[in-house]
C-alpha cells in the first residue's frame, strides 16, 4: 500500500525511484495536499514533481524550525509535460490503491465532519450579536465563555495525548509580546476593571487561533472553506433579513394604496440589521472572505467549488452593499484587487520557475507594463475615485443611505483618539478606555463614539507605543510566514497565501474608518485567518517532509535541554491559556449575582414575589462583595437602596446612608459618569445634604452635556431643594438638548414648572433659534388649539434668514415649511418641502410634512403616499398621521403593527435612553440597569407625540398590550 511509503518523522530518505505521487505522500499532510495539487485536478506544479529534489533530499534536523532551502532548485514548482502525464497516471493508481481498502472514504468523512464542526463553531461567534446589546446579557456572555472553554479543553487534551506544544511558527514569540503589551496596558489602565474584560477577549481570540491551527483533522484549505461557508451563510442571512423588511414595506404599501410600478421600491436602500455584532462589523467579516471567494473562482480543485465560490462573490457583494459600510466597500475592493493581482503574479512566477529562468520584471507582468506605467495607472484610478467622490459631494441630490451623517462623528473621534494617545504615549490609557474618556476630551457625539473609529488609533489609545510595537511584530511574523509559503509552497498554497494577505490588507483598509477592536466577531475571524496562515506555512512540502508540521516532546534530558530555548515561548503560551478562564470565573460569578438581583428587583411589588426587593438588595451586595471594582454593581446597589428608601416612605435612614456610600464609590470608580453623579445628587437630596446634592447636580450638568435624562433628574433635584434659578436653567438645558420635550406633559405636573415654563423656554435654544421655536408653537397649537401663536411672524422672518444662509440645512427648511403652512402660505411651504425632498429623498421629516401639505389641500391619496414613505423611513409621526386619516375602525392592521413595532424598537417618538444603554453595555462590557437612574418624575418627560401614539394605538387596536413607558 502507498501508506507504507510514508517517511518516518524526522528521518527523510531518498525516494528517487518512486513516482511523483509517492514523493508527495512523504509529507505529513500527504493525502490532502496531493489531492489539491495533482495535475489530474487542474494543478501543474508541486515541489516533489522535480526529480532532482526526490533524488537528493536535503538533510535536516527535525528540531530546527528552518526547513531545507530548495528555492534555487530549477523547476521547483513545476514539471515537464511528460512528468505531468506520469503524475496523472500515478495519481489515478494512488486513488485506486487507497480506495481499495476504503480508508480514503473514511478520511473524507472525517475531514467533512471536522469542517462542519469548525464552521459551525466559528459561525456562532460570527452570527450572534454582542451579548452587551441584548436583553439577556449574562446567559449569552456565559455561553460564549463556555464555547471557548470547550474548544480550549479539547485542544489541551489533544496536546497532552500527542505530547506536543502549541504553535511552532514565527508567530509564537510575536503573539506572546502582544499579550504582554495588553497585560501591561491593563495594569497601568485608568480603569483596569474595564480593560480586563477586553484583554481577556484578546486572550480568547489567541486561544482560538492556536486551537484552529493545531487540532488534527483540519488543513489550511479546510479552514479557508470554513471561512467561505460562514461568509456565504452570513450573506444569505443578511439578504433574508433585508428581504423581510422589504416584504413588510410591500404589505404596508399594498394595504394603503395598492402596489403599482411607482411604489414597488422602498424609498431608501434598506440596511442590514441584527446580523453579527453590527452592520459595519458584518462588512469587516465579508471583507475578509471576499479574496478567498475570488481566488477560488479563479482556481479551485473542482468545478462545483468554482461555481459555489462565484455564488459567494455574488451574495457577498450584495450583502456587503446592504451593510451601507463605505469603509467595507473600500476594503473589499482593495482585497479583491490585490487577490487578482497576486494570483496573476503567482502564476507568472510559476511559469518562469517551471522553465528554469530567473525572474525579471518583464516576465511577470504584461508586456509594456513598466513601473512608470503602474504608477500612472494607480494615479488614474485614484483620480477617478476621488473625482467621483467630489462629484457626489457637490451633487444636488444626496440620499441619506449614502451620505449618512457619520463623517463628523468620525472626525471628532479621530481627533479625540489622537489626543488620548498623546496624553498616554507609552502604554496607552488602557484597553477599551476610549468611551470612558470621550466626554472629557470632546463629548459632541456620545452615541457615535464608543471607539476611535480607526482600529490602529484605537490600539494606540488602548496600549500606546508598546502595543503598536507588538502589532508590528505580529504583522512582520505573519508577513514572513506568508512570504515563505509563497516562495516554497505549491501553487495552491501560494494562492492561499495571496488570499490571506489580500484579506488582511482589505481588513486594514476598512479599519482606517472603523475599529473592530472592541467587537468579538472580528477577533474570532482574524484568529481563523491567522490559523489558515499558520497551517499553510506548516504544510509547505519542505517543512512538512522535514518536521511533520509540529515538534514532538521528547522525554530525554539532553535533547530537552537543547530544545528548551526555542520551546520557551510555546510553553509560556500553554501556561497562559488558563488565565482567561480564571478571570472569567471571577467576573461571571459576580455577574450572576448581579443578574439575579436585577431579575428580583424588577419583581418587587408583585404579590406573587413578596420580599423580592430585599432579596435583590442582598444579591446585589453579594455582587459588590465579589467584584468591588465594578462600577455598575456599586451604582445599581446604591440605586436599589435609594429606591427602596423612597418606596418605603423614607423611614429607614440607614438605607439611604448606605446608598450614599455605594454611589460615592461608583463616582470614585468612574468620575466621568453623569449617571453616577446624578444618582448621588438625588441620594444626597433624599438624605438631607442640600449643599452636597447641589454640587453633584452641577457636576452632572457639566458632564452630561447632550444626555437629557440625567439633566432632567438633577433639574428635579434643584426644584426639590428650592433652588429656583438653578432649576430653571437646568430644565432649559434639557429642552435645548431635546426640543420635542417642550410640549411634554411633564411641565404641567408641578406648580413650579407650570409657573416658570415660559422662562424655561426663553432660556433654552428654542428662544434662540426662530425655526425651532416657530415649529414648537405650531406643534403646540395643533395639539391644543387654545395655545397662543404669538411671535410666529417674527419666527417666520428669522427662520427665512437662517434658511437663506444655510440652504442645505433640511431640518430648518422643514421647520420653515411648518410655520408657513400655519400662516396659510402653502405655495412657499411646498417649495421648501420639495427642495428638501429633492436634496435628500429619504429625509423622513420632509415626507411627514409633505403629507400634511397634501392633506390640507384635500389630496388624501398623495398624503398617504408620503406617510407610507415616512413610515418606512422610521418616522412614527408619519404612521400616526396615516392611521388617523382613516375613519374609526378602518385603520389597516399593517399601519398599526408598523407603528407599534417602530416605537417599541425605540423610534424617534420614544424617549429611549440610548446613551445610558451604550455607556454600560459597551463601555463596561456588562448589562446596563433597566432604569439607569433613581426613579422619579423625569420618567414622565416624554414628547407629546409619544402620548398621542399610545392613545391612537389603544383606539386602533382595543385590547392590545400597552406600550412600555
Buried (B, 14 or more C-beta within 10 A) or exposed (E): EBEEBBBEBEEBEEBEEBBBBBBBBBBBBBBBBBBBBBBBBBBBBBBBBBBEBBEEBBEBEEBEEEBBEBEEBEBBBBBEEEBBEBBBBBBEBBBEBBEEEEBBEEBEEEBEEBBEBBBBBBBBBBBBBBBBBBEEBBEBBBBBBEBBBEBBEEBBEBBEEEEBBBBBBBBBBBBBBBBBBBBBBBEBBBBBBBBBBBBBBBBBBBBBBBBBBBBEBBBBBBBBBBBBBBBBBBBBBBBEBBEEBBEBBBBBBBBBBEEEEEBEEBBBBBBBBEBBBBBBBBBBBBBBBBBBBBBBBBBBBEEEBBEBBBBBBEBBBBBBBBBBBBBBBBBBBBBBBBBBEBBBBBBBBBBBBBEEEEEEEEBBBEEEEEEEEEEEEEEEEEEEEEEEEEEEEEEEEBBBBBBEEBEEBBEBBBBBBBBBBEEBEEBBBBBBBBBBBBBEBBBBBBEBBBBBBBBBBBBBBBBBBBBBEBBEBBEEBBBBBBEBBBBBBBBBBBBBBBBBBBBBBBBBBBBBBBBBBBBBBBBBBBBBBBBBBBBBBBBBBBBBBBBBBBBBBEEEEEEEEEBEEBBEBBEBBBEBBEBBBEBBEEBBEBBBBBBBBBBBBBBBEEEEBEEBBBBBBBBBBBBBEBBEBBBBBBBBBBBBBBBBBBEEEEEEEEBBEBBBBBBBBBBEBBBBBBBBBBBBBBBBBBBEBBEBBBBBBBBBBEBBBBBBBBBBBBBBBBBBBEBBEBBBBBBBBBBBBBBBBBBBEBBEEBEBBEEBBEBBBBBBBBBEBBBBBBBBBBBBBBEEEEBEBEBBEEBBEBBBEBBEEEBEBBBBBBBBBBBBBBBEBBEBBBBBBBBBBEBBBBBBBBBBBBBBBBBEEEBEEBBBBBBBBBBBBBBBBBBBBBBBBBEEEEBBEBBBBBBBEBBEEBBBBBBBBEBBBBBBBBBBBBBBBEBBBBBBBBBBBBBBBBBBBBEBBEEBBEEEEEBEE
